[in-house]
């Protein structure tokens, strides 16, 4: 019989595996794989932009980002907490960017991500929010 602690540990392991899938998908420049991590009703909150809402907008956002500007993203999730069918993760990120006509540059920041348990299992990203440290 699984205990509440076992379920939380399984959820944390799943969310950390999603971090790996996210980074691998960005490295492969696969917007569809990145968008596949998000729930259909998910949103992305980022500085200076309107809310990016829903799978089609999220796919379009990642397609545009990966077609040019974003070269790599490294996630360092430092905390994951689980409560029932919801979980959140906090961490630091490094984004490698290549603006047109410019050299590569890195931006360091932090993020909070909210996940929801999928039926019959697994997790999906429902809120993705980040900001730069500078």
Buried (B, 14 or more C-beta within 10 A) or exposed (E): EEEEEEEBBBBBEBBEEBBEEBBEBBEEBBBEBBBBBBBEEBBBBBEEEEEBEBBEBBBBBBBEBBEEEBBBBBBEBEEBEBEEEBBBBEBBBEBBBBEEEEEEEEBEBBBBBBBBBEEEEEBBBBBBBBBEEE
